[in-house]
C-alpha cells in the first residue's frame, strides 16, 4: 500500500503516550502500554459518547485532524467518486409492496436521501401513505440508524426503532397511523426487534445487557412505563444470542437462542400475552433446529442425527420434544437444505446441490414436489418474506453475474411467475453484452470445484485476455429469518458457486474470477420479521 503523501500543510502525526498497564490471565502476566485507550466506563460511553474520557477524545481528535491534513486536498476527488458510485444506484428506489389484509406495505427512498421511508397503500394499489420518514427523523441528530418498522395486527399502529448515538442500542417507539403521532411509549436499550401480541395492545422485545448481549425477552404493554415491563425469558448462557420473531402462521412468537453450533427455541402464544414460553426441544450440544408452525404440527429444519446437510422433520405441537420428531425430507448427503418457508398449503425449501441453488415446492396435501426452473448456468436465489400465511404466492429474488437483481411472485398452485421488479442501473447495463458459463475444475484431491466464468460476448477466447481472479472459501451462515417486505437484507440467499469468474469492469475483452457467498448473513438491527420468519 502506498502511504499518503505529506503536504506542506500536513499536521504532525500524533503519538499515543505509553502508559504501562499489567494484567494476569491464565497465570500469564501481560503489559499493555495502550490499555488507557479503552475507556474504563465503555458501557456508558456506548450509551452516551459525550462521557468519553477527555484524554481519549483528545487523542482521537488528533488522529482525525492528522487524517484531514493528509487527505483534505482530495475532497474534490472524493465527491467525484461518490457521484460516480451514486450514478450506478437508483436513488429513488422502492420495494415491491407486500400485501397484508386490506393494505400492501412497502419501504422506499427519495433521491438524495439517506434513510428509508415506510408506508402503505390499499392492497390493490393506490396512493402511498407514508408513516415514517427516515430522513425527517434523522434531521435533528448527528447520527441516525433506522432500525426498521412493523405494523400491528390491527393495522392501526407502527412500532419503529432507531439508534441515534451509534451505540447499537435501539429505542423503540410506537406511531399512530391515524395522525402520524408517536405514543408516549419509549422502550430503550433493545436490539430493535418487535413482535406484537395478537390484540395489538402489547409487544415483545429483546433487551441488551451492559455488555451488549441479547439475553432477555421482555413484554411491554402500551401506555405503561418501561419500568413496568415483564421479563418473559432470561438466557443463562452468556455465550448465546437470543432473538424473537413471529412464527410462520403468526400464531406464536418464537424465542430463538443459540451459539455457533447449538440452538433452542420456545413458543409464546400471541393470543395470550401473559402465557409463559413453552420449550420446543431442549438444547443438545451440536444440534441445531429452527421451527415453523402449521395447525397442530411443527416443521423443523435440523442437523439432528448426524444430518450434516440438514433435514426436515415434523412433530406434534402438543409434544414437540426430540423423541417425537419424524423425518419428512430425510438427510441427503451433498444436498444442503439452507432454509424453509411454510405456508398453509405448501412447504418451500431452499437447497443447494453441486453448488447450484434451487427452490423446491412441496404440496402438503398431495406431497407432490417441483422446482422453479432457471435458464442461466449460474445464479443466486433468495426467498423473500411475506406477511400472509394462507396464500399460494411465494416471492423470491433472482440475480446472476449478467442479470441484475429481479423480484418475482410465484404462484405455487398454477406454477406461474410474475416479474415484479428489476434492479435499475442508471449508468447503463445490457445483460446481452455478457456471457456466463460454468465449468468444473478438478482439485488436487480429485474433488471438482465449480467455477463460473463471466466475459463480454465479443471476447476472443484464445487465452490472451486479462483475467481478474478472486478466490475464497464459501461461507456457511445459516439464516433463520426471512426478509421483511418493508425492510432489507433479511433475504435468505444462496449463490450458485463458491468460486466465480467475473468481469468487474466493462472492458472490451476481459474476464475475471470472483467468489460467491453461500449465504448473506442477516443484520441485527432490523425490527421484527413478518410471519414465517426464522
Buried (B, 14 or more C-beta within 10 A) or exposed (E): EEEEEEEEEBEEEBEEEEEEEEEEEEEEEEEBEEBBBEBEEEEBBBBEBEEBBEEBBEBEEBEEBBEEBBBEBEEEEEEEEEEEEBEEEEEEBBBBBBBBEEBBBBBBBBEEBEBBBBBBBBBEEEEBEBBBBBBEBBEEEEEBBBBBBBBBBEBEBBBBBBBBBEBBBBBBBBBEBEEEEEEEBEBBBBBBBBBBBBEBBBBBBBBBEEEEBBBBBBBBBBEEEBEEBBEBBEBEBEEBBBBBBBBBBBBBBBBBBBEEEBBBBBBBBBEEBEEEBBBBBEBEEEBBBBBBBBEEBBBBBBBBEEBEBBBBBBBEBEEBEBEBBEEBBEBBEEBBBBBBBBBBBBBBBBBBEEBBBBBBBBBBEEEEEEEBEBEBBBBBBBBBBBBBBEBBBBBBBBBBBBBEBBBBBBEBEEEEBEEEBBBEBEEEBEBEEBBBBBEEEEEEEEEEBBBBBBBBEEBEEEEEBEBBEEEEEBBEEBBBBBBBBBBBEBBBBBBBBBBBBBBEEEBEBBBBBBBBBBBBEBBBBBBBBBBBBB
